Amino acid sequence: MRAAWWSWPLPLVAAVLLAAEVHMGYPGIRAWLPYVVLVPLAVGLVLWMSRLRILVTDEEFVVGSARLPLRVIADVEVIPRERKQRALGPELDPAAFLVHRPWAPTMVRIWLDDPEDPTPYWVVSTRRPEQLARALTSE
């Protein structure tokens, strides 16, 4: 899940402004060095934030480094854009596993049927919730 286009300008502008402040106070090599360090650092930050991998295999559902066996999935619910705020607020169980990305407009809630696991469900942000729900329930 790559970061949306609107998540790029703020870190880049902040890096350039911070570098410009240092640039105004120091001549020579110290004037351009902050640009060389801070702008790539801002790009790296956004890339790091968007490195989430969502994968459905024959036996498990993988979100980042978390793995969920498909045999414990009881039901999958698509959460549309209109219900996202409620699903993350008053409806959210504190014991739920949550992977949220603000640039993904929709989510899926994956209800679990595992008596040994205290987690009632997973909530995962995705841009293609129907496709993910089909992949999880067709197995």
MOPE-V384658 format. One record per residue. N is the residue number from 1. RES is the residue in one small letter. PHI is phi in whole degrees, 0 to 359 (none if undefined). Layout:
n=N res=RES phi=PHI
n=N res=RES phi=PHI
//
This chain:
n=1 res=m phi=none
n=2 res=r phi=286
n=3 res=a phi=291
n=4 res=a phi=291
n=5 res=w phi=299
n=6 res=w phi=284
n=7 res=s phi=272
n=8 res=w phi=277
n=9 res=p phi=299
n=10 res=l phi=300
n=11 res=p phi=295
n=12 res=l phi=292
n=13 res=v phi=296
n=14 res=a phi=298
n=15 res=a phi=295
n=16 res=v phi=294
n=17 res=l phi=296
n=18 res=l phi=295
n=19 res=a phi=296
n=20 res=a phi=295
n=21 res=e phi=298
n=22 res=v phi=292
n=23 res=h phi=302
n=24 res=m phi=292
n=25 res=g phi=263
n=26 res=y phi=226
n=27 res=p phi=271
n=28 res=g phi=75
n=29 res=i phi=297
n=30 res=r phi=290
n=31 res=a phi=283
n=32 res=w phi=259
n=33 res=l phi=300
n=34 res=p phi=299
n=35 res=y phi=295
n=36 res=v phi=293
n=37 res=v phi=270
n=38 res=l phi=284
n=39 res=v phi=293
n=40 res=p phi=297
n=41 res=l phi=295
n=42 res=a phi=294
n=43 res=v phi=297
n=44 res=g phi=298
n=45 res=l phi=297
n=46 res=v phi=293
n=47 res=l phi=296
n=48 res=w phi=295
n=49 res=m phi=292
n=50 res=s phi=258
n=51 res=r phi=268
n=52 res=l phi=291
n=53 res=r phi=247
n=54 res=i phi=244
n=55 res=l phi=216
n=56 res=v phi=242
n=57 res=t phi=254
n=58 res=d phi=293
n=59 res=e phi=247
n=60 res=e phi=211
n=61 res=f phi=251
n=62 res=v phi=244
n=63 res=v phi=232
n=64 res=g phi=63
n=65 res=s phi=259
n=66 res=a phi=274
n=67 res=r phi=232
n=68 res=l phi=229
n=69 res=p phi=296
n=70 res=l phi=295
n=71 res=r phi=293
n=72 res=v phi=265
n=73 res=i phi=280
n=74 res=a phi=269
n=75 res=d phi=202
n=76 res=v phi=232
n=77 res=e phi=241
n=78 res=v phi=276
n=79 res=i phi=253
n=80 res=p phi=286
n=81 res=r phi=306
n=82 res=e phi=293
n=83 res=r phi=260
n=84 res=k phi=300
n=85 res=q phi=297
n=86 res=r phi=293
n=87 res=a phi=293
n=88 res=l phi=270
n=89 res=g phi=250
n=90 res=p phi=295
n=91 res=e phi=276
n=92 res=l phi=284
n=93 res=d phi=279
n=94 res=p phi=300
n=95 res=a phi=273
n=96 res=a phi=287
n=97 res=f phi=270
n=98 res=l phi=235
n=99 res=v phi=233
n=100 res=h phi=243
n=101 res=r phi=236
n=102 res=p phi=296
n=103 res=w phi=275
n=104 res=a phi=268
n=105 res=p phi=285
n=106 res=t phi=233
n=107 res=m phi=217
n=108 res=v phi=234
n=109 res=r phi=248
n=110 res=i phi=251
n=111 res=w phi=282
n=112 res=l phi=253
n=113 res=d phi=233
n=114 res=d phi=222
n=115 res=p phi=296
n=116 res=e phi=275
n=117 res=d phi=255
n=118 res=p phi=284
n=119 res=t phi=282
n=120 res=p phi=285
n=121 res=y phi=197
n=122 res=w phi=251
n=123 res=v phi=239
n=124 res=v phi=230
n=125 res=s phi=286
n=126 res=t phi=202
n=127 res=r phi=274
n=128 res=r phi=234
n=129 res=p phi=293
n=130 res=e phi=296
n=131 res=q phi=296
n=132 res=l phi=293
n=133 res=a phi=298
n=134 res=r phi=298
n=135 res=a phi=295
n=136 res=l phi=282
n=137 res=t phi=268
n=138 res=s phi=279
n=139 res=e phi=286
//
